[in-house]
Amino acid sequence: MHRAPTSLLLSGLVLVASMDLRADWPEFRGSTHTGHAPDANVPLKWSNSENIRWQIEVPGRAWSTPVVAGERVYLTTASEKRSDLSLQARCYELGSGKLIWQQEIFEVEDGKIHKKNSHASPSPIYENGRLYVHFGHNGTACVDATNGKVLWKQTGLAYKPVHGNGGSPLLFEDRLIFSCDGAVDPIVVALDKYNGRVLWKVPRNVEVSRTFSFSTPLAIEVNGNPQIILPGSGAVIAYDPREGNEIWRFRYGEGYSVVPRPVYKDGVIYACSGFNQANLFAVKVDGRGDVTDTHLVWSEQKTIPKESSPILVEDLLFLNDDKGVLTCFDAATGEVHYRERLDGKGGYSASPVYAGGHLFFHNGEGTTTVVKPGKTFKKVSENKLKEFGLSSFAVVNDGFVVRTEEHLWRIGE
């Protein structure tokens, strides 16, 4: 592990966009963007026949996270329609799993994607009666969450994808922000959330061999000013959300296909660099321009995830790599408290959640390992749904909602 000679100087708070207070899990990683629901009263044990409120079949394929608002669950899916794909939004009752409405957003050709990806991998966002759905290069839309009526569509940002779509958007004030990190000329875009109009778009301007990536933006506040942190191929970059101006960048070489969403604490962001060699970088956020040589706090390259996002619990940073090795770091110094295997299966793509005082790590085979956070490894339980799936959990007050390959599940006692 490399430690930079500089010390931590700033502290800050995660800047959370205004959300409907009834929304239990309004987007990927929840309303705080961190994967936290500490007050939820969730079960620690379940199986595909125990502590399952309901299980329903969902047509199509999607690795987007379901979102929950009040008594409704919203999700996206990509369903076969003749020789094309129907990219849809769907709404279900939280209490029963009953379908309330479904709406086709786009009909597109069934293009080539990575075998682990889906055509509906970006997660939707719920806010104040509206649902924002994003399908990468295929387009973005807003629908009325009450009945599924399409309010606007944006299809003018097509780009050449690699492996399909992936990164979810971020709502910040009156804008929807996301990256278009395709095969060539990657850009970052902000749309007007009320009508879908492009407010700004800026080029990445990073010289790398592979320009495609799939990360989700994170909003933070530094000295009273907002920053949008968005990793991509070769660098993690901070943007001014109002104008799109670049504030600072930290370069990490030829890292590409970056998926994990960063996390933030006490003036430092924690970002992963993607393929081929995944590295973790702790970077101070008070800089301007290229901060590669001045703002690194510490870094690590052993057992770093290429797909799942890190999670912070108080002063501890947890990361599970793709093979299922969990590492616990001291967030401030990078000291490793432990490295332990979650299970013997591996195949981790979903991002973990922290709920009811426990961490939940969900792998592709449907196994969720529950861990008590702390400086020593304490495995509480191992729960199996026995169905393939790469979606991250949505947390509700008394359990979870999760999408697998064929079903939507509500887990709860």
N, C-alpha and C positions, 0 to 999 in steps of 0.2 A: 504493500500500500504506500502511496506517495502522499506526504503531507506538505502543504504549502507553508512558508514561514510566516505568513500574515495571520492575524488573529481576527476573530469575529468582531464586527463593529456595530452592526445594525440589528435591530429587531423589527418585525412587522407582523401584520395580520393578513390572513387570507381574505381577499376581497370577494365577497359573494354577491352575485347579481340578485336583484329583487325577485323573490319567488313567492307564489301563493303559499301562505302558511299551512294550508291543508295538505300540501304536497308532501307525502312521506318520502318519496325517492324520485325526484323530478327529472333526473338525468343520470348519465354515466357517473358513477362514484358519489351520487347523492347531492343534496343541496349545498354542501360545503366543498364539494369537488375533491374530497379527501378519502372517501370510502367509510366515513364514520357515521354510526347511529348508536352512540353509547348508551342511550336510555331505553333502547328497544328491549323488550322482554322476549328473547328468542330461545327456541329449544337448542340444546347441545347435542341431542341424539335424534336420528331419524333413519329411515330406509325407504325403499320404494313402496313399502306397505305400512310403515309406522310413522306417526306424526305428519301425515299428508292430509291437508284439508281437501284438496281436489287436484286432479290431473286431467288435462284435456289435450286432445290432438290439435295441433296448429299446422295448417298446410304451408308448404314451402320450406325454405331454409334461411336461417338468419342467425348471426352471432351478436346482434345488438342486444344491449341490456334492456329488459322491460323497465318501464317507468310507472310509478304509482302516484296518483293524485286523488285524495279523498277515498272514495269507494270504487275507483276505476283503475284498471291496468291498461297501459298502452304499449304497443310494440310495432315493429316493422317486420316485414317478411318479403321474400322473393319467391313467388309461386310460378310454376310452369303454366304458360298460356299458349296453346298451340305450339308454334316453333319459337315463341318469344317468352319473355319473362314479365310477370305482373308484379311491379314493386308497390307494395301495399302498406297502409297503416291500418291497425286493428285496435278495437277497444273491447275490454271484457269487464265483467263485474268482479271486484275483488273478493266478495263474499262467496260466490258460487262458481266462478269461471265461465258464466254464460256470456256468449258473444252479444255485444250491444250494437256495434256497427263495424263495417269494414269498408275501406275506400281504396280504390286503385289510384296511385299517384302518378306513376309513369308506366308505360309499356315500352320495353327495350329489347334489343337483341340479346341473346344469351351469350355474352362475350366470355373469353377465356379468363379464368382467375386461378389463383393458387389453390391447391387441393385443400388447404386448411381454411381458406377464406369463404365468405359468402357474398352474395350481391346485396345483402342488407346487413352489413357489419357496423356502420355508424349507429350510435344510439340516439333515439329521439329526445326531445326536451319538452317538458310541460311548463307553461307559465300562464297564469291568469286566464284560463279557459282556452288557451291556444296550444297546439301541438306542432312543434317544428321537427320536420323529418328531412334527413340528409342522406343522399345516396351517392356521394362522391361525384365522379365525373358524369353520372347520369342526371344529376340535378338536385335541387333543394326545394322544399315547399313548406307552407304553413296551412294547417287545417283547423277548423273549429272543433275543439275537443268534445263538444256536446254531441255533435251528430256526424262528424267526419267531413263536412263540406270543405272543399279546397278554397282557401282564401287568396293564396298567391302561389305562383311557381317561378323558379329561376332556373333556366336551362342554358344561359348564355356563357357559362364558364366551363365548357367542355375542355378536357385535356386528355392526353394519351396516358392511360393508367398502366401500372405494372402490378400484377397480381390482384387487380380489382380495387375496390374501395375499402376504407378502414377507419380512419380517424373521425371522431365525433366532433361536432361544432361546440362552441361556447357562446352562451348569451351574456352580453355585457351591456348594461343600460339599454339603449335602443338599437343595438346591433347584434348580429349573428356572425361570429368570427370562426374561420376554419382555414386549413391549408389545402392547396391543390398541388401536392408534391408528387407529380407524375414523372414520366420518362424524360421529359425535357422542360426547360423553362419553368421551374416550380415557383409558385406565388402564394401569398397569404391574402385573404379576402375578408372584407366586412360587408355584410348586407344590412339594409334597413329592415328591422324585424317586422315592421308594419306593412311593407309592400314588396319586399324582396329586391329592391333596387340596390345596385352596387354603390357603396359609399366610398370605398377605397380598395385598391389592390396594389400590392407591392411585390417586387421580385425578391427571391431569396438571396441571390448574388453570392452563392457559396460554390467554390470550384471543387467539385467531387466527380468521381467516375460514375456513381450511381445516385441519381437525384431523387429517387422515389422514397417516400416515408409515409407514416400513418399515425402520427401522434395527435393528441387532443390538447388544445390550449389550456393554460391555467392562468386565472386572473389573480394578481397580488397587488398589494399597496406598499409603496416605498416612500417614506417621508411625505405622506399625504397625497402622493401621485400614483395613478394606476399604471401597471405594466401587464402585458400579456406575454406569458412565457410559452414559447412554442419550439420544441426540438424538431430538427429535420436532419437531412443527410449532411454530415460534416460539421454541424454546429447547433447549439441551442441559442435562440435569439429572443431578446425582449423587445416588444413593440409598444408604442403609444396607441392605445385602442381608439382614440378619437380621430387621429389623422393617419395612422399606419406607419409613422416614422420609426425607424430602428433606433433603440436606445443603447443597447449593447449586444455583443455577441461573444460567445465562448466557443472556440473551435476544438473539435476532437478528431480531426483527420478524416479518414474514409469511412466512418460509420454511416450506415445506410439502413433503409427499411426500419426506421425507428418507430416503435409502437408505444412503449410505456409513457404514461402521463406523468409529468414531474410532480413532486410534492415540495412544500415550502414551510420553513420554520426559522424564526429569529434571524431574518435577513439573509438566509441561505436557501437556494433551491437545490434539489437533488434530482439529477437528470441522468438517464441512461442513453448510451450512444448507439445501440442497435447492433446489426450484423457488421462484419463477421465476428470480430472480438467485441463482446459487450463490456463496456466500462461504465462505472458509476462515478459521477463528478458532483462534488459539493461546491457550489459557486456562490460567492457573495453577489448581491443584486444592486449594489450602490454605485456601479461603474458607468462609464460612458465609452462608446466606441468598442474597440477590440480589447477585451479584458482577459484574454487567454493567459497572458504571462503575469497578471497582477491579482486576480481575484479567485484563484483556486484555493479552497480550504483544505480539502483532501480528496483522494480518489482511490478507487479499488477496481480490480478487474477479475477477481475470483468469484465464481458462482453469482454472476449478475444476470438478471433476466433480459431476454430479448423481446418478450411479449407482455408479460404481466407488469403492472405498475407497483412501485414501492408504496409502503404505508407507514405512517408515523403514529406512535402512541407515546405521548409525553416526550421524554428525551431519547426514546429508542426508535431506530429506523429498521424496518423489517423488509426483506426482499426474498422472494422465492424464485429460483431460477427455473428454466424450462424443464429440467429433469427432476424438480421437486426437492432441491436442497434449500432449506430456509436458513438465512443468515440474519443475525441480530447485531446491529451496529450501535455504538454510541453516536447519536446524530451530530454532536458538536465536534468530536475528535476523530471519528472513523474507527475507533477501537472495536474489534470484533469480540462480542461476548460469547457467541457460539455459532457453529454451523452444524445443522442436523437435518437428516432426511425426513421429509413429511410422510412418505409412503414409498413402496417399491415400484410404483407405476410410472411416475413422471408425467410428462405431457401437460404441463401447466401453461395455459394461455390467459385464463381469466384473471382479473385483478382481485386481490383479497379485500375483505371488509372487516371492520371492527364494530361489533355490536354486543351489547349486554356484557361488556367486560372481557370479551374473547375475540380472538382473530380466527377468521374462517378462510381456508385456502381450498379452492375447488379445482380439480383437474379435469382433463378432457374425457376421462372414462366415467365421470359422474361421482367421484369420491371427494368428499369434503373432510379435510382434517381440521379439527378445532384445537387451538393452542391458547394457553393462558399467557398473555404478554408479560415479559420480565427478562431479567438478565440471564436466567437459566431456562432451558427448554422444558416446557411442561405440556405434553400432549394430553388433551382431555378426552377426545373421542375421534372415531373415524366412521363416517357415514356414507352409505353407498346408494345412489339412485339407479345404478347399473344401466345408464344410457349415455351415449356420447354427447358432448356439448362443450362449446368454448365460450359461452356467454358468462358475464359476471353477474353476481347476485344483485337483486334489488332488495332492500331491507324495509320491512313494514314494522308497525309497533309490536307485533307478536309473532314475527317469523320472517320468511323470505319468499320471494317470487323468483323463479329461475326458468330460463328457456333451455331445453335440450334439443336434440336433433329432430324429434317428432312431437314433443309435448311442451306444454307450459304447466309448471307445478307451483302450487302454494304449499309451502312447508310451515307447519305450526301445530302446536299441541291441541 
